[in-house]
Amino acid sequence: MPVKVNIVLDDDVKADLDALVKSGKRSRVINMALRKELLAIRRQDLSRRLDLLRGRTKAIATREIVDMIRRDRKR
């Protein structure tokens, strides 16, 4: 369910939004842009967390990974 919120936009962003996006479509454009940005933030966070995990775990050879996957598929 859509929720109405108040946000503050920079003057230049608001001017571009008004000039480039028809009235009635602005919420959709803002939602799409925000979804993209939130996805990028999530990906950055997950990447950071994976980097931390990589630093705490031992390296494993590709061959071992393939063998584990094959064993798992046989279950």
All heavy atoms as a GROMACS GRO file, in nm:
protein
  610
    1MET      N    1   0.085  -0.117   0.000
    1MET     CA    2   0.000   0.000   0.000
    1MET      C    3   0.090   0.124   0.000
    1MET      O    4   0.177   0.137   0.084
    1MET     CB    5  -0.090  -0.003   0.123
    1MET     CG    6  -0.165   0.124   0.145
    1MET     SD    7  -0.274   0.115   0.288
    1MET     CE    8  -0.428   0.135   0.207
    2PRO      N    9   0.068   0.215  -0.093
    2PRO     CA   10   0.149   0.336  -0.097
    2PRO      C   11   0.132   0.420   0.029
    2PRO      O   12   0.025   0.427   0.088
    2PRO     CB   13   0.095   0.412  -0.218
    2PRO     CG   14   0.026   0.309  -0.300
    2PRO     CD   15  -0.025   0.206  -0.204
    3VAL      N   16   0.243   0.483   0.067
    3VAL     CA   17   0.244   0.570   0.185
    3VAL      C   18   0.298   0.705   0.143
    3VAL      O   19   0.398   0.714   0.072
    3VAL     CB   20   0.335   0.509   0.295
    3VAL    CG1   21   0.344   0.602   0.413
    3VAL    CG2   22   0.283   0.374   0.338
    4LYS      N   23   0.234   0.809   0.187
    4LYS     CA   24   0.278   0.945   0.156
    4LYS      C   25   0.385   0.986   0.257
    4LYS      O   26   0.369   0.966   0.377
    4LYS     CB   27   0.160   1.040   0.165
    4LYS     CG   28   0.180   1.171   0.095
    4LYS     CD   29   0.050   1.249   0.092
    4LYS     CE   30   0.047   1.327  -0.036
    4LYS     NZ   31  -0.076   1.402  -0.054
    5VAL      N   32   0.498   1.040   0.207
    5VAL     CA   33   0.606   1.085   0.293
    5VAL      C   34   0.651   1.224   0.250
    5VAL      O   35   0.631   1.264   0.135
    5VAL     CB   36   0.728   0.989   0.290
    5VAL    CG1   37   0.691   0.852   0.343
    5VAL    CG2   38   0.786   0.979   0.150
    6ASN      N   39   0.710   1.296   0.342
    6ASN     CA   40   0.768   1.426   0.311
    6ASN      C   41   0.919   1.409   0.301
    6ASN      O   42   0.981   1.350   0.389
    6ASN     CB   43   0.736   1.527   0.421
    6ASN     CG   44   0.589   1.564   0.422
    6ASN    OD1   45   0.527   1.575   0.317
    6ASN    ND2   46   0.535   1.582   0.540
    7ILE      N   47   0.977   1.460   0.193
    7ILE     CA   48   1.122   1.456   0.174
    7ILE      C   49   1.169   1.594   0.131
    7ILE      O   50   1.089   1.676   0.084
    7ILE     CB   51   1.166   1.349   0.071
    7ILE    CG1   52   1.104   1.380  -0.066
    7ILE    CG2   53   1.130   1.210   0.118
    7ILE    CD1   54   1.160   1.297  -0.178
    8VAL      N   55   1.297   1.618   0.145
    8VAL     CA   56   1.355   1.745   0.102
    8VAL      C   57   1.446   1.716  -0.016
    8VAL      O   58   1.535   1.630  -0.008
    8VAL     CB   59   1.434   1.811   0.218
    8VAL    CG1   60   1.500   1.938   0.170
    8VAL    CG2   61   1.342   1.836   0.336
    9LEU      N   62   1.424   1.786  -0.126
    9LEU     CA   63   1.507   1.773  -0.246
    9LEU      C   64   1.590   1.898  -0.265
    9LEU      O   65   1.544   2.009  -0.234
    9LEU     CB   66   1.419   1.752  -0.370
    9LEU     CG   67   1.327   1.630  -0.373
    9LEU    CD1   68   1.240   1.633  -0.497
    9LEU    CD2   69   1.408   1.502  -0.366
   10ASP      N   70   1.709   1.882  -0.318
   10ASP     CA   71   1.788   1.998  -0.356
   10ASP      C   72   1.715   2.073  -0.467
   10ASP      O   73   1.641   2.013  -0.546
   10ASP     CB   74   1.927   1.955  -0.406
   10ASP     CG   75   2.013   1.897  -0.294
   10ASP    OD1   76   1.985   1.924  -0.176
   10ASP    OD2   77   2.109   1.823  -0.327
   11ASP      N   78   1.738   2.204  -0.472
   11ASP     CA   79   1.668   2.287  -0.571
   11ASP      C   80   1.689   2.238  -0.714
   11ASP      O   81   1.595   2.232  -0.793
   11ASP     CB   82   1.713   2.433  -0.560
   11ASP     CG   83   1.667   2.499  -0.431
   11ASP    OD1   84   1.567   2.452  -0.372
   11ASP    OD2   85   1.731   2.597  -0.388
   12ASP      N   86   1.814   2.203  -0.747
   12ASP     CA   87   1.843   2.161  -0.884
   12ASP      C   88   1.777   2.027  -0.917
   12ASP      O   89   1.729   2.006  -1.029
   12ASP     CB   90   1.994   2.155  -0.910
   12ASP     CG   91   2.067   2.059  -0.818
   12ASP    OD1   92   2.027   2.047  -0.699
   12ASP    OD2   93   2.165   1.995  -0.862
   13VAL      N   94   1.770   1.937  -0.820
   13VAL     CA   95   1.705   1.808  -0.842
   13VAL      C   96   1.555   1.829  -0.865
   13VAL      O   97   1.495   1.771  -0.956
   13VAL     CB   98   1.729   1.712  -0.722
   13VAL    CG1   99   1.647   1.585  -0.736
   13VAL    CG2  100   1.876   1.680  -0.709
   14LYS      N  101   1.494   1.912  -0.783
   14LYS     CA  102   1.351   1.942  -0.798
   14LYS      C  103   1.323   2.007  -0.933
   14LYS      O  104   1.225   1.973  -1.001
   14LYS     CB  105   1.305   2.034  -0.684
   14LYS     CG  106   1.160   2.080  -0.693
   14LYS     CD  107   1.063   1.966  -0.673
   14LYS     CE  108   0.921   2.016  -0.650
   14LYS     NZ  109   0.841   2.030  -0.768
   15ALA      N  110   1.408   2.099  -0.975
   15ALA     CA  111   1.390   2.166  -1.103
   15ALA      C  112   1.398   2.066  -1.218
   15ALA      O  113   1.316   2.069  -1.310
   15ALA     CB  114   1.493   2.277  -1.120
   16ASP      N  115   1.496   1.977  -1.212
   16ASP     CA  116   1.509   1.874  -1.316
   16ASP      C  117   1.389   1.780  -1.315
   16ASP      O  118   1.338   1.742  -1.420
   16ASP     CB  119   1.638   1.794  -1.298
   16ASP     CG  120   1.762   1.870  -1.343
   16ASP    OD1  121   1.747   1.974  -1.412
   16ASP    OD2  122   1.873   1.826  -1.309
   17LEU      N  123   1.346   1.740  -1.196
   17LEU     CA  124   1.230   1.652  -1.185
   17LEU      C  125   1.108   1.718  -1.249
   17LEU      O  126   1.036   1.655  -1.328
   17LEU     CB  127   1.203   1.620  -1.038
   17LEU     CG  128   1.089   1.523  -1.008
   17LEU    CD1  129   1.120   1.384  -1.062
   17LEU    CD2  130   1.062   1.517  -0.859
   18ASP      N  131   1.084   1.843  -1.218
   18ASP     CA  132   0.970   1.914  -1.273
   18ASP      C  133   0.981   1.930  -1.425
   18ASP      O  134   0.882   1.918  -1.497
   18ASP     CB  135   0.956   2.053  -1.210
   18ASP     CG  136   0.912   2.046  -1.065
   18ASP    OD1  137   0.862   1.940  -1.021
   18ASP    OD2  138   0.930   2.147  -0.993
   19ALA      N  139   1.103   1.956  -1.472
   19ALA     CA  140   1.123   1.980  -1.616
   19ALA      C  141   1.118   1.851  -1.698
   19ALA      O  142   1.070   1.851  -1.811
   19ALA     CB  143   1.258   2.049  -1.638
   20LEU      N  144   1.164   1.741  -1.640
   20LEU     CA  145   1.180   1.618  -1.718
   20LEU      C  146   1.069   1.516  -1.699
   20LEU      O  147   1.050   1.430  -1.786
   20LEU     CB  148   1.314   1.553  -1.685
   20LEU     CG  149   1.438   1.637  -1.716
   20LEU    CD1  150   1.563   1.570  -1.660
   20LEU    CD2  151   1.451   1.659  -1.866
   21VAL      N  152   0.997   1.524  -1.589
   21VAL     CA  153   0.897   1.420  -1.559
   21VAL      C  154   0.760   1.485  -1.546
   21VAL      O  155   0.743   1.580  -1.469
   21VAL     CB  156   0.934   1.344  -1.428
   21VAL    CG1  157   0.831   1.236  -1.399
   21VAL    CG2  158   1.074   1.286  -1.436
   22LYS      N  159   0.665   1.431  -1.620
   22LYS     CA  160   0.529   1.485  -1.616
   22LYS      C  161   0.468   1.467  -1.478
   22LYS      O  162   0.496   1.370  -1.408
   22LYS     CB  163   0.442   1.411  -1.718
   22LYS     CG  164   0.477   1.438  -1.860
   22LYS     CD  165   0.385   1.359  -1.951
   22LYS     CE  166   0.425   1.382  -2.097
   22LYS     NZ  167   0.341   1.304  -2.189
   23SER      N  168   0.384   1.561  -1.444
   23SER     CA  169   0.309   1.552  -1.319
   23SER      C  170   0.227   1.422  -1.322
   23SER      O  171   0.172   1.385  -1.425
   23SER     CB  172   0.217   1.673  -1.306
   23SER     OG  173   0.146   1.667  -1.186
   24GLY      N  174   0.221   1.355  -1.212
   24GLY     CA  175   0.150   1.228  -1.206
   24GLY      C  176   0.242   1.108  -1.224
   24GLY      O  177   0.205   0.995  -1.194
   25LYS      N  178   0.363   1.131  -1.274
   25LYS     CA  179   0.461   1.023  -1.293
   25LYS      C  180   0.581   1.039  -1.200
   25LYS      O  181   0.668   0.955  -1.196
   25LYS     CB  182   0.507   1.020  -1.438
   25LYS     CG  183   0.395   1.005  -1.537
   25LYS     CD  184   0.426   0.901  -1.637
   25LYS     CE  185   0.312   0.894  -1.736
   25LYS     NZ  186   0.266   0.764  -1.759
   26ARG      N  187   0.586   1.148  -1.126
   26ARG     CA  188   0.704   1.178  -1.044
   26ARG      C  189   0.723   1.077  -0.931
   26ARG      O  190   0.835   1.035  -0.904
   26ARG     CB  191   0.693   1.320  -0.990
   26ARG     CG  192   0.704   1.421  -1.102
   26ARG     CD  193   0.698   1.563  -1.055
   26ARG     NE  194   0.697   1.649  -1.173
   26ARG     CZ  195   0.620   1.753  -1.189
   26ARG    NH1  196   0.538   1.791  -1.093
   26ARG    NH2  197   0.625   1.824  -1.300
   27SER      N  198   0.616   1.036  -0.867
   27SER     CA  199   0.630   0.937  -0.760
   27SER      C  200   0.689   0.807  -0.813
   27SER      O  201   0.774   0.744  -0.749
   27SER     CB  202   0.494   0.909  -0.695
   27SER     OG  203   0.453   1.020  -0.619
   28ARG      N  204   0.645   0.765  -0.930
   28ARG     CA  205   0.696   0.642  -0.991
   28ARG      C  206   0.846   0.655  -1.020
   28ARG      O  207   0.924   0.564  -0.991
   28ARG     CB  208   0.621   0.611  -1.119
   28ARG     CG  209   0.662   0.477  -1.180
   28ARG     CD  210   0.584   0.441  -1.304
   28ARG     NE  211   0.443   0.464  -1.285
   28ARG     CZ  212   0.359   0.500  -1.382
   28ARG    NH1  213   0.404   0.515  -1.505
   28ARG    NH2  214   0.232   0.520  -1.359
   29VAL      N  215   0.887   0.769  -1.073
   29VAL     CA  216   1.029   0.792  -1.104
   29VAL      C  217   1.111   0.792  -0.976
   29VAL      O  218   1.218   0.730  -0.970
   29VAL     CB  219   1.047   0.924  -1.183
   29VAL    CG1  220   1.193   0.963  -1.191
   29VAL    CG2  221   0.987   0.911  -1.322
   30ILE      N  222   1.063   0.859  -0.874
   30ILE     CA  223   1.135   0.864  -0.746
   30ILE      C  224   1.143   0.724  -0.685
   30ILE      O  225   1.248   0.683  -0.635
   30ILE     CB  226   1.069   0.965  -0.651
   30ILE    CG1  227   1.090   1.107  -0.704
   30ILE    CG2  228   1.124   0.952  -0.510
   30ILE    CD1  229   1.008   1.214  -0.634
   31ASN      N  230   1.034   0.647  -0.689
   31ASN     CA  231   1.035   0.511  -0.637
   31ASN      C  232   1.136   0.424  -0.710
   31ASN      O  233   1.211   0.348  -0.647
   31ASN     CB  234   0.895   0.448  -0.650
   31ASN     CG  235   0.811   0.467  -0.527
   31ASN    OD1  236   0.849   0.424  -0.420
   31ASN    ND2  237   0.698   0.531  -0.544
   32MET      N  238   1.139   0.433  -0.843
   32MET     CA  239   1.235   0.353  -0.921
   32MET      C  240   1.378   0.391  -0.888
   32MET      O  241   1.463   0.304  -0.869
   32MET     CB  242   1.208   0.370  -1.071
   32MET     CG  243   1.081   0.301  -1.117
   32MET     SD  244   1.030   0.336  -1.289
   32MET     CE  245   1.181   0.349  -1.378
   33ALA      N  246   1.404   0.520  -0.878
   33ALA     CA  247   1.540   0.566  -0.846
   33ALA      C  248   1.581   0.522  -0.706
   33ALA      O  249   1.695   0.476  -0.684
   33ALA     CB  250   1.548   0.718  -0.859
   34LEU      N  251   1.490   0.531  -0.613
   34LEU     CA  252   1.520   0.491  -0.475
   34LEU      C  253   1.541   0.340  -0.465
   34LEU      O  254   1.632   0.294  -0.396
   34LEU     CB  255   1.407   0.536  -0.382
   34LEU     CG  256   1.430   0.519  -0.234
   34LEU    CD1  257   1.560   0.584  -0.189
   34LEU    CD2  258   1.313   0.578  -0.156
   35ARG      N  259   1.461   0.263  -0.538
   35ARG     CA  260   1.482   0.117  -0.540
   35ARG      C  261   1.622   0.082  -0.590
   35ARG      O  262   1.690  -0.004  -0.535
   35ARG     CB  263   1.378   0.050  -0.627
   35ARG     CG  264   1.247   0.028  -0.559
   35ARG     CD  265   1.155  -0.063  -0.643
   35ARG     NE  266   1.029  -0.079  -0.574
   35ARG     CZ  267   0.918  -0.013  -0.603
   35ARG    NH1  268   0.916   0.074  -0.702
   35ARG    NH2  269   0.808  -0.034  -0.534
   36LYS      N  270   1.664   0.148  -0.698
   36LYS     CA  271   1.798   0.123  -0.754
   36LYS      C  272   1.906   0.157  -0.653
   36LYS      O  273   2.003   0.084  -0.636
   36LYS     CB  274   1.819   0.203  -0.882
   36LYS     CG  275   1.742   0.150  -1.000
   36LYS     CD  276   1.767   0.237  -1.123
   36LYS     CE  277   1.680   0.193  -1.239
   36LYS     NZ  278   1.699   0.278  -1.358
   37GLU      N  279   1.891   0.269  -0.587
   37GLU     CA  280   1.991   0.313  -0.489
   37GLU      C  281   1.994   0.219  -0.370
   37GLU      O  282   2.101   0.183  -0.320
   37GLU     CB  283   1.962   0.456  -0.443
   37GLU     CG  284   2.066   0.512  -0.351
   37GLU     CD  285   2.205   0.525  -0.411
   37GLU    OE1  286   2.217   0.530  -0.535
   37GLU    OE2  287   2.302   0.530  -0.333
   38LEU      N  288   1.878   0.178  -0.321
   38LEU     CA  289   1.873   0.085  -0.207
   38LEU      C  290   1.935  -0.050  -0.244
   38LEU      O  291   2.003  -0.112  -0.163
   38LEU     CB  292   1.728   0.067  -0.160
   38LEU     CG  293   1.666   0.191  -0.095
   38LEU    CD1  294   1.517   0.168  -0.070
   38LEU    CD2  295   1.737   0.229   0.032
   39LEU      N  296   1.911  -0.096  -0.366
   39LEU     CA  297   1.973  -0.220  -0.412
   39LEU      C  298   2.125  -0.207  -0.414
   39LEU      O  299   2.197  -0.297  -0.370
   39LEU     CB  300   1.920  -0.258  -0.550
   39LEU     CG  301   1.975  -0.386  -0.611
   39LEU    CD1  302   1.946  -0.507  -0.524
   39LEU    CD2  303   1.917  -0.406  -0.751
   40ALA      N  304   2.174  -0.094  -0.462
   40ALA     CA  305   2.319  -0.070  -0.464
   40ALA      C  306   2.376  -0.069  -0.323
   40ALA      O  307   2.483  -0.126  -0.297
   40ALA     CB  308   2.350   0.062  -0.536
   41ILE      N  309   2.306  -0.008  -0.230
   41ILE     CA  310   2.350  -0.004  -0.090
   41ILE      C  311   2.353  -0.145  -0.032
   41ILE      O  312   2.449  -0.184   0.036
   41ILE     CB  313   2.260   0.090  -0.006
   41ILE    CG1  314   2.281   0.235  -0.049
   41ILE    CG2  315   2.287   0.072   0.143
   41ILE    CD1  316   2.178   0.331   0.007
   42ARG      N  317   2.248  -0.224  -0.060
   42ARG     CA  318   2.245  -0.363  -0.012
   42ARG      C  319   2.362  -0.442  -0.067
   42ARG      O  320   2.425  -0.520   0.005
   42ARG     CB  321   2.114  -0.430  -0.053
   42ARG     CG  322   1.999  -0.400   0.036
   42ARG     CD  323   1.879  -0.491   0.003
   42ARG     NE  324   1.760  -0.437   0.064
   42ARG     CZ  325   1.666  -0.366   0.000
   42ARG    NH1  326   1.678  -0.341  -0.128
   42ARG    NH2  327   1.563  -0.320   0.066
   43ARG      N  328   2.388  -0.427  -0.197
   43ARG     CA  329   2.498  -0.500  -0.260
   43ARG      C  330   2.632  -0.460  -0.200
   43ARG      O  331   2.718  -0.546  -0.176
   43ARG     CB  332   2.499  -0.476  -0.410
   43ARG     CG  333   2.389  -0.549  -0.481
   43ARG     CD  334   2.391  -0.522  -0.629
   43ARG     NE  335   2.291  -0.602  -0.697
   43ARG     CZ  336   2.245  -0.576  -0.817
   43ARG    NH1  337   2.290  -0.471  -0.885
   43ARG    NH2  338   2.153  -0.653  -0.872
   44GLN      N  339   2.652  -0.332  -0.175
   44GLN     CA  340   2.776  -0.286  -0.113
   44GLN      C  341   2.792  -0.345   0.025
   44GLN      O  342   2.901  -0.389   0.063
   44GLN     CB  343   2.779  -0.133  -0.106
   44GLN     CG  344   2.798  -0.065  -0.238
   44GLN     CD  345   2.778   0.086  -0.230
   44GLN    OE1  346   2.739   0.141  -0.127
   44GLN    NE2  347   2.804   0.154  -0.340
   45ASP      N  348   2.684  -0.348   0.101
   45ASP     CA  349   2.689  -0.404   0.236
   45ASP      C  350   2.721  -0.554   0.231
   45ASP      O  351   2.804  -0.603   0.307
   45ASP     CB  352   2.558  -0.380   0.309
   45ASP     CG  353   2.560  -0.433   0.452
   45ASP    OD1  354   2.652  -0.393   0.527
   45ASP    OD2  355   2.472  -0.513   0.487
   46LEU      N  356   2.654  -0.626   0.143
   46LEU     CA  357   2.681  -0.770   0.130
   46LEU      C  358   2.824  -0.796   0.084
   46LEU      O  359   2.889  -0.889   0.131
   46LEU     CB  360   2.580  -0.834   0.035
   46LEU     CG  361   2.438  -0.844   0.088
   46LEU    CD1  362   2.343  -0.891  -0.023
   46LEU    CD2  363   2.431  -0.937   0.207
   47SER      N  364   2.872  -0.715  -0.007
   47SER     CA  365   3.009  -0.730  -0.055
   47SER      C  366   3.109  -0.707   0.059
   47SER      O  367   3.206  -0.782   0.075
   47SER     CB  368   3.035  -0.631  -0.169
   47SER     OG  369   3.167  -0.643  -0.215
   48ARG      N  370   3.082  -0.606   0.140
   48ARG     CA  371   3.169  -0.579   0.255
   48ARG      C  372   3.167  -0.697   0.352
   48ARG      O  373   3.271  -0.741   0.401
   48ARG     CB  374   3.122  -0.451   0.325
   48ARG     CG  375   3.207  -0.410   0.445
   48ARG     CD  376   3.143  -0.295   0.523
   48ARG     NE  377   3.009  -0.322   0.568
   48ARG     CZ  378   2.978  -0.401   0.673
   48ARG    NH1  379   3.073  -0.460   0.742
   48ARG    NH2  380   2.852  -0.421   0.707
   49ARG      N  381   3.047  -0.752   0.377
   49ARG     CA  382   3.036  -0.866   0.468
   49ARG      C  383   3.107  -0.989   0.412
   49ARG      O  384   3.171  -1.064   0.487
   49ARG     CB  385   2.889  -0.896   0.495
   49ARG     CG  386   2.824  -0.785   0.580
   49ARG     CD  387   2.676  -0.793   0.588
   49ARG     NE  388   2.630  -0.920   0.644
   49ARG     CZ  389   2.502  -0.958   0.645
   49ARG    NH1  390   2.411  -0.879   0.593
   49ARG    NH2  391   2.468  -1.072   0.696
   50LEU      N  392   3.097  -1.011   0.281
   50LEU     CA  393   3.168  -1.124   0.219
   50LEU      C  394   3.320  -1.105   0.230
   50LEU      O  395   3.393  -1.201   0.255
   50LEU     CB  396   3.128  -1.139   0.072
   50LEU     CG  397   2.992  -1.204   0.047
   50LEU    CD1  398   2.957  -1.195  -0.101
   50LEU    CD2  399   2.991  -1.347   0.094
   51ASP      N  400   3.366  -0.982   0.211
   51ASP     CA  401   3.509  -0.955   0.226
   51ASP      C  402   3.556  -0.987   0.368
   51ASP      O  403   3.665  -1.043   0.387
   51ASP     CB  404   3.541  -0.810   0.191
   51ASP     CG  405   3.532  -0.782   0.042
   51ASP    OD1  406   3.537  -0.878  -0.037
   51ASP    OD2  407   3.521  -0.664   0.005
   52LEU      N  408   3.475  -0.952   0.467
   52LEU     CA  409   3.510  -0.984   0.606
   52LEU      C  410   3.516  -1.135   0.628
   52LEU      O  411   3.607  -1.186   0.693
   52LEU     CB  412   3.409  -0.921   0.703
   52LEU     CG  413   3.415  -0.770   0.718
   52LEU    CD1  414   3.297  -0.721   0.803
   52LEU    CD2  415   3.546  -0.727   0.781
   53LEU      N  416   3.419  -1.206   0.573
   53LEU     CA  417   3.419  -1.352   0.585
   53LEU      C  418   3.540  -1.415   0.515
   53LEU      O  419   3.600  -1.508   0.567
   53LEU     CB  420   3.290  -1.411   0.524
   53LEU     CG  421   3.164  -1.399   0.607
   53LEU    CD1  422   3.044  -1.448   0.527
   53LEU    CD2  423   3.178  -1.479   0.735
   54ARG      N  424   3.574  -1.362   0.398
   54ARG     CA  425   3.690  -1.413   0.325
   54ARG      C  426   3.816  -1.402   0.409
   54ARG      O  427   3.903  -1.489   0.404
   54ARG     CB  428   3.709  -1.336   0.194
   54ARG     CG  429   3.659  -1.409   0.076
   54ARG     CD  430   3.697  -1.336  -0.053
   54ARG     NE  431   3.580  -1.335  -0.137
   54ARG     CZ  432   3.503  -1.231  -0.160
   54ARG    NH1  433   3.532  -1.114  -0.111
   54ARG    NH2  434   3.397  -1.242  -0.236
   55GLY      N  435   3.826  -1.297   0.486
   55GLY     CA  436   3.943  -1.277   0.569
   55GLY      C  437   3.950  -1.372   0.688
   55GLY      O  438   4.056  -1.393   0.745
   56ARG      N  439   3.837  -1.431   0.725
   56ARG     CA  440   3.832  -1.519   0.841
   56ARG      C  441   3.826  -1.668   0.806
   56ARG      O  442   3.826  -1.751   0.895
   56ARG     CB  443   3.711  -1.486   0.928
   56ARG     CG  444   3.725  -1.352   0.998
   56ARG     CD  445   3.612  -1.333   1.094
   56ARG     NE  446   3.503  -1.265   1.022
   56ARG     CZ  447   3.383  -1.243   1.069
   56ARG    NH1  448   3.352  -1.285   1.189
   56ARG    NH2  449   3.292  -1.181   0.999
   57THR      N  450   3.815  -1.700   0.680
   57THR     CA  451   3.804  -1.841   0.640
   57THR      C  452   3.926  -1.883   0.559
   57THR      O  453   3.992  -1.801   0.497
   57THR     CB  454   3.677  -1.865   0.556
   57THR    OG1  455   3.680  -1.780   0.442
   57THR    CG2  456   3.551  -1.836   0.636
   58LYS      N  457   3.952  -2.013   0.561
   58LYS     CA  458   4.067  -2.063   0.484
   58LYS      C  459   4.030  -2.074   0.337
   58LYS      O  460   3.914  -2.095   0.302
   58LYS     CB  461   4.113  -2.197   0.540
   58LYS     CG  462   4.018  -2.310   0.518
   58LYS     CD  463   4.078  -2.443   0.564
   58LYS     CE  464   3.982  -2.555   0.523
   58LYS     NZ  465   4.047  -2.668   0.471
   59ALA      N  466   4.130  -2.063   0.255
   59ALA     CA  467   4.110  -2.076   0.111
   59ALA      C  468   4.080  -2.221   0.077
   59ALA      O  469   4.124  -2.313   0.145
   59ALA     CB  470   4.235  -2.030   0.037
   60ILE      N  471   4.003  -2.240  -0.030
   60ILE     CA  472   3.968  -2.375  -0.074
   60ILE      C  473   3.985  -2.381  -0.225
   60ILE      O  474   3.952  -2.286  -0.297
   60ILE     CB  475   3.825  -2.412  -0.030
   60ILE    CG1  476   3.794  -2.556  -0.065
   60ILE    CG2  477   3.724  -2.318  -0.086
   60ILE    CD1  478   3.666  -2.608  -0.002
   61ALA      N  479   4.038  -2.492  -0.271
   61ALA     CA  480   4.065  -2.508  -0.414
   61ALA      C  481   3.934  -2.528  -0.491
   61ALA      O  482   3.837  -2.583  -0.439
   61ALA     CB  483   4.156  -2.628  -0.436
   62THR      N  484   3.934  -2.486  -0.615
   62THR     CA  485   3.818  -2.501  -0.701
   62THR      C  486   3.777  -2.648  -0.712
   62THR      O  487   3.659  -2.682  -0.708
   62THR     CB  488   3.847  -2.444  -0.841
   62THR    OG1  489   3.886  -2.308  -0.828
   62THR    CG2  490   3.726  -2.454  -0.932
   63ARG      N  491   3.875  -2.735  -0.723
   63ARG     CA  492   3.848  -2.879  -0.734
   63ARG      C  493   3.770  -2.929  -0.612
   63ARG      O  494   3.677  -3.008  -0.625
   63ARG     CB  495   3.982  -2.954  -0.746
   63ARG     CG  496   3.968  -3.101  -0.765
   63ARG     CD  497   3.942  -3.134  -0.911
   63ARG     NE  498   3.825  -3.216  -0.918
   63ARG     CZ  499   3.738  -3.219  -1.018
   63ARG    NH1  500   3.756  -3.143  -1.122
   63ARG    NH2  501   3.634  -3.296  -1.016
   64GLU      N  502   3.806  -2.881  -0.494
   64GLU     CA  503   3.735  -2.922  -0.372
   64GLU      C  504   3.590  -2.874  -0.374
   64GLU      O  505   3.499  -2.946  -0.333
   64GLU     CB  506   3.805  -2.866  -0.248
   64GLU     CG  507   3.939  -2.929  -0.218
   64GLU     CD  508   4.003  -2.865  -0.097
   64GLU    OE1  509   3.962  -2.900   0.016
   64GLU    OE2  510   4.091  -2.779  -0.117
   65ILE      N  511   3.570  -2.754  -0.423
   65ILE     CA  512   3.435  -2.699  -0.432
   65ILE      C  513   3.350  -2.784  -0.527
   65ILE      O  514   3.237  -2.821  -0.495
   65ILE     CB  515   3.437  -2.552  -0.479
   65ILE    CG1  516   3.505  -2.465  -0.374
   65ILE    CG2  517   3.295  -2.502  -0.509
   65ILE    CD1  518   3.532  -2.324  -0.419
   66VAL      N  519   3.407  -2.818  -0.641
   66VAL     CA  520   3.336  -2.900  -0.740
   66VAL      C  521   3.302  -3.035  -0.679
   66VAL      O  522   3.189  -3.085  -0.694
   66VAL     CB  523   3.420  -2.915  -0.869
   66VAL    CG1  524   3.358  -3.017  -0.963
   66VAL    CG2  525   3.434  -2.780  -0.939
   67ASP      N  526   3.396  -3.096  -0.609
   67ASP     CA  527   3.371  -3.226  -0.546
   67ASP      C  528   3.260  -3.217  -0.442
   67ASP      O  529   3.173  -3.304  -0.434
   67ASP     CB  530   3.499  -3.280  -0.480
   67ASP     CG  531   3.603  -3.323  -0.583
   67ASP    OD1  532   3.566  -3.344  -0.702
   67ASP    OD2  533   3.721  -3.336  -0.545
   68MET      N  534   3.259  -3.110  -0.361
   68MET     CA  535   3.155  -3.092  -0.260
   68MET      C  536   3.017  -3.079  -0.325
   68MET      O  537   2.918  -3.135  -0.277
   68MET     CB  538   3.184  -2.970  -0.174
   68MET     CG  539   3.293  -2.991  -0.072
   68MET     SD  540   3.303  -2.848   0.036
   68MET     CE  541   3.463  -2.786  -0.005
   69ILE      N  542   3.012  -3.003  -0.433
   69ILE     CA  543   2.883  -2.984  -0.503
   69ILE      C  544   2.835  -3.116  -0.560
   69ILE      O  545   2.717  -3.151  -0.548
   69ILE     CB  546   2.898  -2.877  -0.614
   69ILE    CG1  547   2.920  -2.740  -0.552
   69ILE    CG2  548   2.774  -2.877  -0.705
   69ILE    CD1  549   2.956  -2.631  -0.650
   70ARG      N  550   2.925  -3.193  -0.619
   70ARG     CA  551   2.886  -3.323  -0.675
   70ARG      C  552   2.835  -3.417  -0.566
   70ARG      O  553   2.734  -3.485  -0.584
   70ARG     CB  554   3.004  -3.386  -0.749
   70ARG     CG  555   3.028  -3.320  -0.883
   70ARG     CD  556   3.131  -3.395  -0.965
   70ARG     NE  557   3.146  -3.328  -1.094
   70ARG     CZ  558   3.260  -3.309  -1.155
   70ARG    NH1  559   3.373  -3.354  -1.104
   70ARG    NH2  560   3.263  -3.247  -1.271
   71ARG      N  561   2.904  -3.419  -0.452
   71ARG     CA  562   2.860  -3.504  -0.340
   71ARG      C  563   2.722  -3.459  -0.290
   71ARG      O  564   2.635  -3.542  -0.263
   71ARG     CB  565   2.960  -3.498  -0.225
   71ARG     CG  566   3.080  -3.588  -0.244
   71ARG     CD  567   3.158  -3.605  -0.113
   71ARG     NE  568   3.196  -3.478  -0.051
   71ARG     CZ  569   3.315  -3.417  -0.068
   71ARG    NH1  570   3.409  -3.472  -0.144
   71ARG    NH2  571   3.340  -3.304  -0.009
   72ASP      N  572   2.702  -3.328  -0.282
   72ASP     CA  573   2.577  -3.275  -0.233
   72ASP      C  574   2.462  -3.310  -0.328
   72ASP      O  575   2.351  -3.339  -0.284
   72ASP     CB  576   2.588  -3.123  -0.215
   72ASP     CG  577   2.469  -3.065  -0.142
   72ASP    OD1  578   2.438  -3.117  -0.033
   72ASP    OD2  579   2.407  -2.971  -0.194
   73ARG      N  580   2.487  -3.310  -0.458
   73ARG     CA  581   2.384  -3.341  -0.555
   73ARG      C  582   2.340  -3.486  -0.549
   73ARG      O  583   2.229  -3.521  -0.589
   73ARG     CB  584   2.433  -3.308  -0.696
   73ARG     CG  585   2.437  -3.160  -0.724
   73ARG     CD  586   2.483  -3.131  -0.863
   73ARG     NE  587   2.484  -2.988  -0.887
   73ARG     CZ  588   2.546  -2.932  -0.990
   73ARG    NH1  589   2.611  -3.006  -1.078
   73ARG    NH2  590   2.543  -2.800  -1.004
   74LYS      N  591   2.427  -3.573  -0.501
   74LYS     CA  592   2.395  -3.715  -0.493
   74LYS      C  593   2.303  -3.747  -0.375
   74LYS      O  594   2.245  -3.855  -0.370
   74LYS     CB  595   2.524  -3.798  -0.482
   74LYS     CG  596   2.602  -3.801  -0.610
   74LYS     CD  597   2.729  -3.884  -0.593
   74LYS     CE  598   2.810  -3.879  -0.723
   74LYS     NZ  599   2.933  -3.955  -0.711
   75ARG      N  600   2.291  -3.655  -0.280
   75ARG     CA  601   2.206  -3.680  -0.162
   75ARG      C  602   2.060  -3.686  -0.198
   75ARG      O  603   2.004  -3.641  -0.281
   75ARG     CB  604   2.225  -3.572  -0.056
   75ARG     CG  605   2.355  -3.583   0.012
   75ARG     CD  606   2.355  -3.510   0.143
   75ARG     NE  607   2.385  -3.367   0.120
   75ARG     CZ  608   2.354  -3.273   0.207
   75ARG    NH1  609   2.291  -3.301   0.316
   75ARG    NH2  610   2.385  -3.148   0.184
   0.00000   0.00000   0.00000
